Amino acid sequence: MCFAFSLFRFFTFMAHIVLLGDSVFDNKRYVGGEFDVTEHLREMIPQDWQASLKAVDGSVIENVSRQVKEIPNGATHLIVSGGGNDALMNADVLQMNANSAAEVLSVLANRAKNFELNYARMLETVLGQNLPTAVCTIYYPNFPNDALQKIAVAALSVFNDVIFRQAILAGVPVLDLRLICNEKSNYANEIEPSSEGGKKIAARILGLIETHDFSHQRTQIFA
């Protein structure tokens, strides 16, 4: 009986995946006529599924709450990639003059606190839609300068820690983009995903939707 019911759900389930956030998903202008994330996702999903793009290039965390208002009727899953542009707005920390490491860390901690307040508020709004939701970490940049790359990776760990903490508190799964976009060919420039990177992101989104049990509020990492 239970097995038959599971088969019934499998064959009748139709998903409508909505992508919220920034240019991680809205990367059409960076792929030179190739498929962007949404187009890759539409190619991969079953024929009776849908994928809608509501993410907007250049958006910060606060913009995601406005994107929520545009979620189409019939949406079944929300995937959020937000925070990368907020981190970029704090890039001055990487070049600041300071008398000690403690001074830099203090500034970074204050920035992270503000980031967490905004991220928690955004996630509360998204979860208020009562739909299965997943969030993404901020992937590493693709700076050609090794020294700058190392500093950026270290600084981003502070913001990604916030995302993980809020995801765990909310019990939502996480797509760890740092491990998904892990090759230079995954980037169209220093900070945007290429078509190849977008294809990898789309594949992991589909894998998450197909395998994560959203009936339990628990955080699972997908990479």
N, C-alpha and C positions, 0 to 999 in steps of 0.2 A: 504493500500500500504506500509506504513512504517513498520507496524507490520510484514507483509509478508517478507519484505526485512531483518528485524532483524532476523527472523527465518532462512532465507536463510544463513545469515552470521554465525549464531550459529551452524548450522549443517554442514557447509563447512569449518569452521575455523580449521586449523591444526597448532599446535604450536610446535616449536623446542626451548626448553629452554636450555640455556647455563649457566653453573655455573662457575664463575670466582672468584679467590681469594686464600684462604689458606685452612688449615685443618678443618675449620668449615664444608666445603663441601668435602674435600679430607680426610675423616676420616676412610678409610678402615682399615688401620693398627691398629686402636685402638678399633675395635668392636669385635675382637675375632671370626671372621667367620660369624658374623651376618650381616645384611644389613647395608650398609652405607647410607649416605644422598641420593646419586644419585640412588642407587638401590631402596630405598623406593619411591623416586619420580617416577621412571619408573613403579613401581607397581601401583601407584595411578592415573597416567595420562591416558586419553583415549587411546585406542589401536593404533590410527593413529597419536599420538603425539610422540615427541622424547625429550630426555634429554641427554645433553652431558656435561661431566666433563672436564673442562680445568683448574680448580683450582689445585694448587699444595701445598701439605703440606710444611710448613716452609716459604711460600712466604710472602714478605713484600709488601707494597703498590706499590713500583716501579716495582715489578715483574708483576703486573696485566697488565700493559701496554704491556708487551711482550706476555702475554697470549691472548691479543686481536688479535694478528696476527694469532692465531690458531683457531679463531672462524669459525666453519664450514659454508659452503654455505647453505642457507636455514634457518639459525637461525632467530628466530622471537622475542625472549626475552632474555635479559641478566640480571643475578642476581649476584651482587658483594658482597662478604664478605671479606673485607680487613681492616687492621689496627691493628688487635690483636697482631700480631708479632712485629709491630712497637711499640705498647704500652709496650710489654714485654722488648724490648730493652731499655726502659726508666724506668725499674723497680728499678734501683738504687736510684731513687728519694725517694722510700718508706723507704730506710734505711739510707739516707744521714744524716750526722751530720750538724746541723744548729744552729745558735744563736737565730733564731726567726722563727715564722710561715711565716712571710713576705718573708724571704729568701727562704724557700721551695716553696712558691707560685710563687715567681719570676722565679725560675728555671723551675717549671712546666709550667708556661706561655710561656717561651721561647721554651720549648720542643713542646708545643701545636702549637706554631706559625710555627715551621718547619714541624710538622705533617700536618698542614692545607695546606701549600704550596704543599707538596707532594700529599695530597689527592685531592686537586683541580686539579692538573695536571693530575692525574690518571683518575679522573672522566671526565675531558674534553676529554681525549683519548677514553674512553669507549663510551661517548655520541656521539663522532665523527663517530661512526658506524651507527648512525641514526636508532637505534632499541629501542623499549620499554625497559627501564632499571629500575631496583630497586636496592637499596643498603641495607646493614644490619648494625645495630649497633654492637658494641663489647659486647658480653655477659660478665656477671660477672664470675670470676674464682670460683673454688670450693675448696678453701683452708680449711683444717681442723682447722687451727688456727684462732680463731674468731677475734683476734686483727688484724692479717695480712689481713684477709678478709675485715674488715671494712675499712682499709687504702686503699686497692686495689680498692674497690668499689668507694671510694671518688675520687681517682686519675683518674679512668677510666671515671668519669663524664666529665672531661675536654676534653678527646679525643672524647667521644660520642657527646659532644656539637658541636665539629667541624663537625662531620658526619652529624648531623641534620642541621646545618647551610648550609653546602654545598648542601645537598639534597634539602633544601627549595629554595636556590638560583637557582638550576637547575630544580626544579619542578618535582622531581622524588619521587616515593613512598619509604617508609622505612619499612623493617622488623625489629622490635625491639626484638632482640634475648635475651635481658635481661629479657623480660617478657615471652618469649617462653620457654627458658631453665631455668626454675625456681624451679627445684627439683634436689636433689642430684643424683637421678637415671638417670637424663638427661646427666650426665657426665661420661666419661670412666676413667678420671683421674682428675687432678686439672684444666686442661685447654682445654680438648678435648671433643667433644660431643660423648655420647654413641649411640648405635643403637636406643635406645628409644628416646633420644634427637634428633637424626637425623630424626626419623620418624615425630616428631613434627615440625621440621624445614621444611621438605618436604611438609607436609600438609599445612603449612602457605604459602609456595611458590606457591603451586597450587591454594590456595584460592586467593592470590593476583592476579595471572594471570587471573583467571576466573572473578574477580569482579572489578578490578581497571580499570578506564577509562583512557587509555593512550593518548587519543586524546586531553586531556586537560593537560597542564603542571602545575600540582598541586601536592603537597606532601600530601600523606595519610599514616597514621601509621597502620601497621598490626602487631598484637600480639596474 
